[in-house]
Amino acid sequence: MRALIVGLVMVGGGAAVAAERLPTFPRNTDYSEARRSLVGLGYVPVTLPGSDQCAEGDGRCQGRPEMSACAGTGVGQCVFVWRSKSGALVEVVTVGENNPGVSAVRCRANCQ
């Protein structure tokens, strides 16, 4: 009986994490502003294994350990990864080479 109760508590705890909502930003919000908001909400930057290396002088990702990937051509899309206090992983996608703006926020794991 004790194992069943522990199992139910663990399942219930996982459901709470899964119900976490994604942060939202108006389209084209400057990434620097979105980044400050995420820190204020308690998110921390995540460096994923296998992430791209930021090219020297690339202002989109310089000093941003959360950068997972940045395109070198096209619309200059980048993906940045953040973790919430409860463990949800969120991707913030930006476009633009000079002043990157948020184009999407996606759940990577443990969120809605």
Accessible surface in RSA format (square Angstrom, percent):
REM  Atomic radii and reference values for relative SASA: ProtOr
REM  Chains: A
REM  Algorithm: Lee & Richards
REM  Probe-radius: 1.40
REM  Slices: 20
REM RES _ NUM      All-atoms   Total-Side   Main-Chain    Non-polar    All polar
REM                ABS   REL    ABS   REL    ABS   REL    ABS   REL    ABS   REL
RES MET A   1   172.49  89.3 125.24  82.9  47.25 112.5 113.81  96.8  58.68  77.7
RES ARG A   2   201.04  84.4 194.00  98.9   7.04  16.8  73.54 100.5 127.50  77.3
RES ALA A   3    84.02  77.3  67.12 103.6  16.91  38.5  73.64 103.7  10.38  27.5
RES LEU A   4   108.28  60.3  99.66  71.3   8.62  21.7 106.53  74.8   1.75   4.7
RES ILE A   5    91.51  52.1  91.26  68.0   0.24   0.6  91.49  65.9   0.01   0.0
RES VAL A   6    75.90  49.9  74.45  67.4   1.46   3.5  75.90  66.0   0.00   0.0
RES GLY A   7    30.07  37.1   0.00   N/A  30.07  37.1  29.68  81.4   0.39   0.9
RES LEU A   8   112.43  62.6 104.65  74.9   7.79  19.6 104.97  73.7   7.47  20.1
RES VAL A   9   102.31  67.3  93.81  84.9   8.50  20.5 100.05  86.9   2.26   6.1
RES MET A  10   137.89  71.4 120.76  79.9  17.13  40.8 108.63  92.4  29.26  38.8
RES VAL A  11   108.92  71.7  99.80  90.3   9.12  22.0 106.96  92.9   1.95   5.3
RES GLY A  12    40.77  50.3   0.00   N/A  40.77  50.3  33.31  91.4   7.47  16.7
RES GLY A  13    40.57  50.0   0.00   N/A  40.57  50.0  35.56  97.6   5.00  11.2
RES GLY A  14    41.17  50.8   0.00   N/A  41.17  50.8  34.78  95.4   6.39  14.3
RES ALA A  15    61.32  56.4  49.55  76.5  11.77  26.8  55.72  78.5   5.61  14.9
RES ALA A  16    72.70  66.8  51.49  79.5  21.20  48.2  60.93  85.8  11.77  31.2
RES VAL A  17    37.31  24.6  36.32  32.9   0.99   2.4  37.31  32.4   0.00   0.0
RES ALA A  18    51.75  47.6  47.78  73.7   3.97   9.0  48.11  67.7   3.64   9.7
RES ALA A  19    55.51  51.0  43.93  67.8  11.57  26.3  46.50  65.5   9.00  23.8
RES GLU A  20    41.54  23.8  32.91  24.9   8.63  20.6  30.14  58.3  11.40   9.3
RES ARG A  21   180.91  76.0 168.75  86.0  12.17  29.0  64.78  88.5 116.13  70.4
RES LEU A  22    46.70  26.0  34.03  24.3  12.67  31.8  34.23  24.0  12.47  33.6
RES PRO A  23    14.25  10.4   1.90   1.7  12.35  44.9  13.69  11.3   0.56   3.5
RES THR A  24   119.12  84.7  96.79  98.1  22.33  53.2  66.18  88.9  52.94  80.0
RES PHE A  25    34.72  17.4  12.03   7.5  22.69  59.0  14.27   8.7  20.45  58.5
RES PRO A  26   106.15  77.4  93.28  85.0  12.87  46.8 105.43  87.0   0.72   4.4
RES ARG A  27   172.35  72.4 144.91  73.9  27.44  65.3  61.93  84.6 110.42  66.9
RES ASN A  28   102.46  70.7  84.14  81.3  18.32  44.1  25.94  62.4  76.52  74.0
RES THR A  29    16.91  12.0   7.28   7.4   9.63  22.9  13.62  18.3   3.29   5.0
RES ASP A  30    56.71  39.7  50.89  50.7   5.82  13.8  28.39  66.8  28.32  28.2
RES TYR A  31     0.80   0.4   0.52   0.3   0.28   0.7   0.52   0.4   0.28   0.3
RES SER A  32    38.04  32.1  35.60  47.5   2.45   5.6  17.24  36.7  20.80  29.1
RES GLU A  33    92.06  52.9  91.79  69.4   0.28   0.7  19.78  38.3  72.28  59.0
RES ALA A  34     0.07   0.1   0.00   0.0   0.07   0.2   0.07   0.1   0.00   0.0
RES ARG A  35    55.61  23.3  55.61  28.3   0.00   0.0   7.87  10.8  47.74  28.9
RES ARG A  36   160.18  67.3 148.39  75.6  11.79  28.1  78.06 106.7  82.12  49.8
RES SER A  37    47.01  39.7  35.64  47.6  11.36  26.2  20.32  43.3  26.69  37.4
RES LEU A  38     0.00   0.0   0.00   0.0   0.00   0.0   0.00   0.0   0.00   0.0
RES VAL A  39    84.87  55.8  74.79  67.7  10.08  24.3  74.79  65.0  10.08  27.4
RES GLY A  40    69.39  85.6   0.00   N/A  69.39  85.6  36.76 100.9  32.62  73.1
RES LEU A  41   106.01  59.0  85.44  61.1  20.56  51.7  90.26  63.4  15.75  42.4
RES GLY A  42    20.73  25.6   0.00   N/A  20.73  25.6  14.93  41.0   5.80  13.0
RES TYR A  43    17.41   8.1  13.47   7.7   3.94  10.3   9.30   7.0   8.12  10.0
RES VAL A  44    81.14  53.4  81.14  73.5   0.00   0.0  81.14  70.5   0.00   0.0
RES PRO A  45    54.41  39.7  35.11  32.0  19.30  70.1  35.34  29.2  19.07 118.5
RES VAL A  46    15.88  10.5  10.95   9.9   4.93  11.9  14.25  12.4   1.64   4.4
RES THR A  47    92.23  65.6  66.89  67.8  25.34  60.4  57.16  76.8  35.07  53.0
RES LEU A  48    28.34  15.8  25.12  18.0   3.22   8.1  25.29  17.8   3.05   8.2
RES PRO A  49   132.73  96.7 100.54  91.6  32.19 117.0 113.58  93.8  19.15 119.0
RES GLY A  50    83.04 102.4   0.00   N/A  83.04 102.4  42.69 117.2  40.35  90.4
RES SER A  51    23.03  19.5   5.82   7.8  17.21  39.6   8.90  18.9  14.13  19.8
RES ASP A  52    70.03  49.1  57.72  57.5  12.31  29.1  18.08  42.5  51.95  51.8
RES GLN A  53   164.94  92.2 142.19 103.9  22.75  54.2  61.19 130.3 103.75  78.7
RES CYS A  54    43.46  32.9  18.10  20.2  25.36  59.6  18.97  48.1  24.49  26.4
RES ALA A  55    64.56  59.4  52.67  81.3  11.89  27.0  62.31  87.7   2.25   6.0
RES GLU A  56   173.83  99.8 139.31 105.4  34.52  82.2  56.39 109.1 117.43  95.9
RES GLY A  57    66.04  81.4   0.00   N/A  66.04  81.4  36.96 101.4  29.08  65.1
RES ASP A  58    26.97  18.9  19.70  19.6   7.28  17.2  14.67  34.5  12.30  12.3
RES GLY A  59    59.31  73.1   0.00   N/A  59.31  73.1  37.12 101.9  22.19  49.7
RES ARG A  60    17.69   7.4  17.15   8.7   0.54   1.3   0.57   0.8  17.12  10.4
RES CYS A  61     3.00   2.3   0.72   0.8   2.28   5.4   0.00   0.0   3.00   3.2
RES GLN A  62    95.52  53.4  81.00  59.2  14.52  34.6  38.26  81.4  57.26  43.4
RES GLY A  63    72.40  89.3   0.00   N/A  72.40  89.3  43.58 119.6  28.82  64.5
RES ARG A  64    40.10  16.8  33.46  17.1   6.65  15.8   3.40   4.6  36.70  22.2
RES PRO A  65    72.87  53.1  56.97  51.9  15.90  57.8  70.30  58.0   2.57  16.0
RES GLU A  66     0.39   0.2   0.00   0.0   0.39   0.9   0.00   0.0   0.39   0.3
RES MET A  67     9.90   5.1   6.08   4.0   3.81   9.1   6.08   5.2   3.81   5.0
RES SER A  68    20.02  16.9  17.43  23.3   2.60   6.0   0.69   1.5  19.33  27.1
RES ALA A  69    39.17  36.0  38.75  59.8   0.41   0.9  38.83  54.7   0.34   0.9
RES CYS A  70    25.88  19.6   5.61   6.3  20.27  47.6   6.90  17.5  18.98  20.5
RES ALA A  71    42.40  39.0  30.24  46.7  12.16  27.7  40.05  56.4   2.35   6.2
RES GLY A  72    68.49  84.5   0.00   N/A  68.49  84.5  34.02  93.3  34.47  77.2
RES THR A  73   111.48  79.3 102.59 104.0   8.89  21.2  76.19 102.3  35.29  53.4
RES GLY A  74    73.34  90.4   0.00   N/A  73.34  90.4  42.35 116.2  30.99  69.4
RES VAL A  75   103.05  67.8  90.64  82.1  12.40  29.9  98.89  85.9   4.16  11.3
RES GLY A  76     0.10   0.1   0.00   N/A   0.10   0.1   0.00   0.0   0.10   0.2
RES GLN A  77    77.93  43.6  75.11  54.9   2.82   6.7   7.63  16.2  70.30  53.3
RES CYS A  78     0.45   0.3   0.00   0.0   0.45   1.1   0.45   1.1   0.00   0.0
RES VAL A  79    24.56  16.2  24.56  22.2   0.00   0.0  24.56  21.3   0.00   0.0
RES PHE A  80     0.04   0.0   0.04   0.0   0.00   0.0   0.04   0.0   0.00   0.0
RES VAL A  81     0.19   0.1   0.19   0.2   0.00   0.0   0.19   0.2   0.00   0.0
RES TRP A  82     0.13   0.1   0.13   0.1   0.00   0.0   0.13   0.1   0.00   0.0
RES ARG A  83    93.18  39.1  93.17  47.5   0.01   0.0  25.76  35.2  67.42  40.9
RES SER A  84     8.34   7.1   4.17   5.6   4.17   9.6   4.65   9.9   3.69   5.2
RES LYS A  85   177.30  86.5 134.50  82.5  42.80 101.9  89.74  80.8  87.56  93.3
RES SER A  86    55.89  47.2  31.41  41.9  24.48  56.4  43.67  93.0  12.22  17.1
RES GLY A  87    20.72  25.6   0.00   N/A  20.72  25.6  18.07  49.6   2.65   5.9
RES ALA A  88     0.21   0.2   0.21   0.3   0.00   0.0   0.21   0.3   0.00   0.0
RES LEU A  89    23.91  13.3  23.91  17.1   0.00   0.0  23.91  16.8   0.00   0.0
RES VAL A  90     0.55   0.4   0.55   0.5   0.00   0.0   0.55   0.5   0.00   0.0
RES GLU A  91    18.92  10.9  18.92  14.3   0.00   0.0   0.61   1.2  18.31  14.9
RES VAL A  92     0.00   0.0   0.00   0.0   0.00   0.0   0.00   0.0   0.00   0.0
RES VAL A  93     1.92   1.3   1.92   1.7   0.00   0.0   1.92   1.7   0.00   0.0
RES THR A  94     0.02   0.0   0.02   0.0   0.00   0.0   0.00   0.0   0.02   0.0
RES VAL A  95    44.10  29.0  41.08  37.2   3.02   7.3  41.08  35.7   3.02   8.2
RES GLY A  96    25.39  31.3   0.00   N/A  25.39  31.3  25.08  68.8   0.31   0.7
RES GLU A  97    98.68  56.7  79.77  60.4  18.90  45.0  26.21  50.7  72.47  59.2
RES ASN A  98   139.93  96.5 113.40 109.6  26.53  63.9  28.42  68.4 111.51 107.8
RES ASN A  99   121.27  83.6 101.24  97.8  20.03  48.2  21.98  52.9  99.29  96.0
RES PRO A 100    12.72   9.3  12.72  11.6   0.00   0.0  12.72  10.5   0.00   0.0
RES GLY A 101     6.48   8.0   0.00   N/A   6.48   8.0   5.23  14.4   1.25   2.8
RES VAL A 102     3.30   2.2   3.24   2.9   0.06   0.2   3.24   2.8   0.06   0.2
RES SER A 103    20.84  17.6   9.62  12.8  11.23  25.9   8.00  17.0  12.85  18.0
RES ALA A 104    38.46  35.4  28.95  44.7   9.52  21.6  38.46  54.2   0.00   0.0
RES VAL A 105    31.09  20.5   9.88   8.9  21.21  51.1   9.88   8.6  21.21  57.5
RES ARG A 106   108.04  45.4 105.14  53.6   2.90   6.9  49.79  68.0  58.25  35.3
RES CYS A 107    50.49  38.2  23.63  26.4  26.86  63.1  14.28  36.2  36.21  39.0
RES ARG A 108   114.46  48.1  84.72  43.2  29.73  70.8  18.38  25.1  96.08  58.2
RES ALA A 109    37.64  34.6  29.72  45.9   7.92  18.0  37.64  53.0   0.00   0.0
RES ASN A 110    81.04  55.9  66.16  63.9  14.89  35.8   6.29  15.1  74.76  72.3
RES CYS A 111    19.23  14.5   0.51   0.6  18.72  44.0   0.51   1.3  18.72  20.2
RES GLN A 112   100.61  56.3  68.62  50.2  31.99  76.2  54.07 115.1  46.54  35.3
END  Absolute sums over single chains surface
CHAIN  1 A     6743.8       4991.1       1752.7       3993.4       2750.4
END  Absolute sums over all chains
TOTAL          6743.8       4991.1       1752.7       3993.4       2750.4
